[in-house]
């Protein structure tokens, strides 16, 4: 998001994408669209963020490939030092890709399709973890959605890439993920159905009551918590 396009770029709105605020556009510019965004764009900022932060505030330690519209914020508390310590005590870190879409419009509607990739090495690591009775922990709802998009009903993961329109609910269930590190979500956000599918609605209710009582912070610069599968 930015103040406008430079004179060297032209955008044509082709069709609404989802609701009145998101559109599919074709852009004519020198270089790539990501180059244009890096030069002239700025991160989406909500009212609870007091001022514009530098772009690197929105980057997590896991970030490798450009493409997300918003920060996958559950990974923000992780640091290179923490990852080294986790690996030292035997936690394996496996990469996964999901380009997060715009979440600000989510009140009742399901999440938008998002581009994802589960590499073969990650699929193998998850399958070995389950076979040896180890826990698979997703960092963020985006990682969980990507992993579940590559999962069979028996929990087996296959290397997969493309676009996912998977909506995770208690009725659908969770096949391949044993725990989730995530932030706190707005009362009507569709992510709450995903959390209930993993840990159960009663656990989510108790967790959010505790978060309110102890003044945990919401949104992308807020706190993260660990949920275990029921």
N, C-alpha and C positions, 0 to 999 in steps of 0.2 A: 504494500500500500504506500502511496506517495502523494505528492501534491499535484502531479500531472505528468504527462509524457513530454519529453523534450521535443524540439522542433524536428529532430531527425527521425522520429518514430511516429507511426500511424497505427491506431487500433480501430478495428471494426467490430462492433458488437453483433454477433451472429444470432444468438438465441438465448433465452433465459436458461440457466443451468438448474437451479433449485431455489424456488422462491424468487422474489422481486429484486434481491440484492446481489445475487451471483449470476454472472453471464459468461457464456462461451465467447471468446474473442479471438480474432486473427490479428497478429501484430507484425507489421513490417518495420524492421529496424536493422541497423548494421550490427553484426554479431548475433549472439543468441539472446533469447528472452531473459535467461538468468543473468547474462551480462548487463542487460538493461536494468533489471531489478536491483542488482548489486550497486549500480551507479546512482540510481535515482529513487529507489524504493526505501521503505522503512518498515519495521515490524508492525504488525497489528497491535494497537494499544487500547486497552479497555479503561473505563473510568477509574477503576481502583488503582491503576498504575499512575503515580503522581506526575511523572514526566517521561519524556522519551529517553529510553536507555540505549546504549550502544548495541550494535548488532551482536557482538560476541557475548553479551549477557544472555542471549537466547540460544546459544549453542551448548549442547550437552557434550560430555566427554565421549559419547558413543557416535557422534555425528561424523559421517564420512562422505555422503552423497547429497548434493543439493536437491531440493524439490519440495520440502514441506512448506505449507502455508502458515502454520503456527508451530510453536515449540512443543515437542513431546515432553512435557514438563516433569514427568515422574523421574526421568533420568537426571534432572538438573542437580540433585544433591550429591551425585557420584563425582569423585575426583580421580585423577590418575593414581594417587597414593592409595585411595580406598580400593580401587580395582586390583592393585598389586597385592594388597593385604588379603583380599578375598581369594586371589589365586594362590597365595602362599599357604592358606589354610585348606586348600583343596577345592575351591569353588571354580568351576569351569565357566568362562565367559564365551558365549556363542553369539555371533552377529546375526541380525535379522533386519530387514528393511521394510518400513511402511512410511510413505510420504503423507504426513498428516494434512487433512483438509481443514477448512474453516469450521471451527466448532461453535462460534458465537451465535449461530442461528438455531442451535439445537435446544428446543423446548419440548416439543412433542414428537417431532419428525425423527426418523432413524438417521444414523450417520450416513454421510455421502460415500459413494464409491471412492476407494483410495488405492493407489498403486503400491504393490508390495512384492517382496522376494524373500523366499526361505532357501538359502543355499544348501547344497547337498551335505556339506560338512555339518551344518547346524541340524539338519534333519537327522543325520546319523547320531549326533551327540544327544539329541532328545530321545531317540529310540533306545540308545544304550543306557541312558539315565533311567528310563522306565524299566528296562530289562533287569537292571541291577538295583532296583528299588531306591533310586535317588529322586529327589524332588526337583521339578522343573519350575523355575520362578521367572515369570515375565516381568520386565521393567516397563510398566506403563500399559494402559489399555490398547495403545497402538500396537505394541509388540504382541499382546495377547490376541488381538484381532488377526494379525498376520499369521501367527502360529496356528490358530484355530482354522484359518482359511486353508491351511495345508494339511489339516488333520483328517484322518478317517475316523469313523465312529468307534473303532477299537483303540483309538489313541495313537496309532501309527502315523508318523509324519513323513511326507514325501517332499522332495525338492520341488518347489512351485514358484512361479512368478506371474505377474499380470495385475489385473484390477480385481479388488474384492468388494462385493456388496453385502458381505455377510453381516447379519444383525444377530448378536448374541443375546439371548434371553433365557430366563429360567426354563422355558418350554424347550428350547433347543439344547441347553446344557453346555458343559465344558468337557472336551474330549482329551486334551493333551497337556493342559496346564494345571499345576498343583498349587501354585501360589502366585500372588500379584503384588508388586509394589506400585502404588498409585497415589495420586493426590486426592483432594476432596472436590466433589462435583456439585453443581447447582441442583436444587430440589427436583426439577423436572427434566434434567439432562438424561439422554438415552443411555449414557454410561452406567447409570445406577442399575438398570436391568442387567447389564453385564456383570456388575459386582454381585448382584443377588444370585445370578446363575452360578458364580464361583463359590461364594461363602454363605449364601442363604440370606433371606430378607431380615431375619431376626438379628444376625450378626452385624449386618450393615446398619440397622437401626441403632444398636448398642454402640457401634463405633462412632457414628455421627453424633449421638448424644454426648459421648465422651469428648469428641472434638470440640463441640460447642461449649461444654463445661470448662474445658481447659484452654479455650481460646486458641485452638490450632488455626493456622492460616489457610485460606482457600486459594484457588486459582493457580496460575502457572508459576508464580513466585512464592507459593505457599509450601505447606508441609506435605510430606509423603508418609504413607503408612503401609504396613504389610498385612495382606489378607491371605489366609490359608484356606484351601478347598475344604468343604465340609465332608 
